């Protein structure tokens, strides 16, 4: 898979998940070379995949490389995130994520933790879908109705029903 294909697949998965889970419009998901975000510096940063929700923005850097991601790549992404956060993303929660097919060098993991960048090492598209969906659904609360009352029918050993108990 090429880097461009990796970005496209990531963008399509993001679009599908966010439309279904968050109700985000498909035009709120962007990816590829034309996906630009203006930073406070005035520079237009190219972001591989982005999703703009009502209160959240996900910015995803895709690394489909033959080697592990180096610490310098994390620093570059962290600088982009810092500039964008001070530019277009002041009033929303920003979720930076860096994904790769090969893994990360130890220094990259230390820096990502410091800068609050989520790292995902993904070997297959299925694994990527599972990890990406988990990251997105982490803030989604399931709700259900609970009742502490129940009706139980008690049967005797010979199968004859007894009176219902509440």
Legacy VTK file of the C-alpha trace (Angstrom):
# vtk DataFile Version 3.0
C-alpha trace
ASCII
DATASET POLYDATA
POINTS 166 float
0.000 0.000 0.000
1.313 3.475 -0.846
1.278 6.433 1.542
-1.517 8.081 -0.455
-3.605 4.886 -0.356
-3.012 4.600 3.400
-4.262 8.168 3.913
-7.291 7.541 1.688
-8.260 4.339 3.497
-7.793 6.068 6.862
-9.969 8.970 5.697
-12.708 6.675 4.427
-12.756 4.690 7.671
-12.865 7.924 9.683
-15.737 9.228 7.548
-17.720 6.027 8.001
-17.209 5.836 11.760
-17.866 9.507 12.452
-21.013 9.611 10.325
-22.456 6.626 12.193
-21.240 7.280 15.738
-21.006 11.056 16.015
-23.474 12.101 13.325
-20.727 14.202 11.723
-21.401 15.238 8.129
-19.131 13.611 5.561
-17.740 16.995 4.488
-16.359 17.377 8.030
-13.866 14.598 7.253
-10.937 15.552 4.997
-7.764 13.834 3.879
-4.983 14.066 1.343
-2.695 16.739 -0.050
-5.387 19.433 -0.146
-6.317 19.010 3.534
-4.776 22.197 4.944
-5.108 23.739 8.394
-3.946 27.300 9.050
-1.840 27.738 12.150
-1.455 30.814 14.321
1.798 31.428 12.428
-0.146 31.857 9.183
1.350 28.688 7.702
-1.044 26.175 6.076
-0.165 22.728 7.443
-0.981 19.622 5.423
-2.745 17.115 7.698
-3.216 13.558 6.415
-6.701 13.008 7.907
-8.875 15.400 9.906
-12.343 15.237 11.404
-14.104 18.335 12.667
-16.877 17.644 15.158
-18.932 20.148 17.104
-16.606 20.211 20.127
-13.694 18.048 18.964
-11.149 17.912 16.151
-9.166 14.782 15.310
-5.906 15.357 13.414
-4.268 12.159 12.190
-0.796 11.768 10.734
-0.343 8.556 8.691
3.080 6.923 8.309
3.120 4.041 5.826
6.880 3.607 5.938
9.357 0.729 5.687
10.942 1.698 9.020
9.772 2.695 12.494
8.715 6.298 13.086
11.609 8.407 14.370
11.431 10.909 17.251
11.945 13.788 14.771
8.659 12.917 13.039
6.800 13.148 16.347
8.419 16.527 17.051
7.376 17.818 13.622
3.788 16.660 14.167
3.758 18.146 17.689
4.834 21.532 16.272
2.047 21.399 13.681
-0.492 20.561 16.374
0.758 23.400 18.586
0.479 25.919 15.720
-2.987 24.676 14.677
-4.207 24.613 18.289
-3.285 28.276 18.645
-4.816 29.045 15.228
-8.020 27.259 14.219
-8.581 24.992 17.213
-8.740 27.307 20.221
-12.336 26.598 21.254
-12.426 22.825 20.724
-10.716 19.758 22.111
-7.918 18.621 19.813
-7.108 14.901 19.464
-3.764 14.360 17.675
-2.954 10.837 16.550
-0.034 9.315 14.667
-0.510 5.911 13.045
2.016 3.671 11.344
2.368 0.259 9.751
5.869 -0.329 11.227
5.939 0.893 14.832
7.820 3.579 16.710
11.347 4.091 17.966
11.551 4.423 21.780
12.253 8.162 21.660
9.130 8.681 19.545
6.998 7.076 22.243
8.492 9.290 24.971
7.845 12.464 22.967
4.320 11.446 21.976
3.421 10.847 25.616
4.834 14.260 26.572
2.928 16.095 23.805
-0.324 14.145 24.233
-0.201 12.462 20.831
-1.866 9.083 20.533
0.302 6.473 18.790
-1.099 3.435 16.996
0.895 0.672 15.358
-1.375 -1.150 12.927
-0.462 -4.215 10.842
-3.713 -4.608 8.902
-6.770 -2.636 7.874
-8.973 -4.687 10.229
-6.684 -3.915 13.160
-6.631 -0.253 12.174
-10.429 -0.125 12.083
-10.679 -1.681 15.549
-8.072 0.647 17.121
-9.441 3.754 15.405
-12.993 2.960 16.470
-11.862 2.340 20.071
-10.124 5.720 20.154
-13.224 7.498 18.875
-15.694 5.607 21.028
-13.656 6.172 24.197
-15.669 9.316 24.927
-19.061 7.911 23.917
-21.255 6.881 26.824
-23.625 3.965 26.500
-26.893 4.384 28.341
-29.445 1.894 29.483
-32.399 1.771 31.852
-31.932 -0.168 35.048
-34.706 -1.326 37.309
-34.230 -3.016 40.648
-37.599 -4.774 40.401
-38.190 -8.080 38.672
-41.023 -10.574 38.406
-40.042 -14.191 38.881
-42.206 -17.270 38.392
-41.210 -20.024 40.790
-41.762 -23.634 39.748
-41.816 -26.567 42.047
-39.556 -29.562 41.467
-42.356 -31.342 39.587
-42.758 -28.424 37.123
-45.970 -26.924 38.554
-45.883 -23.139 38.566
-46.060 -21.387 41.887
-47.269 -17.864 42.610
-45.228 -15.068 40.965
-42.836 -13.360 43.385
-41.834 -9.714 43.121
LINES 1 167
166 0 1 2 3 4 5 6 7 8 9 10 11 12 13 14 15 16 17 18 19 20 21 22 23 24 25 26 27 28 29 30 31 32 33 34 35 36 37 38 39 40 41 42 43 44 45 46 47 48 49 50 51 52 53 54 55 56 57 58 59 60 61 62 63 64 65 66 67 68 69 70 71 72 73 74 75 76 77 78 79 80 81 82 83 84 85 86 87 88 89 90 91 92 93 94 95 96 97 98 99 100 101 102 103 104 105 106 107 108 109 110 111 112 113 114 115 116 117 118 119 120 121 122 123 124 125 126 127 128 129 130 131 132 133 134 135 136 137 138 139 140 141 142 143 144 145 146 147 148 149 150 151 152 153 154 155 156 157 158 159 160 161 162 163 164 165
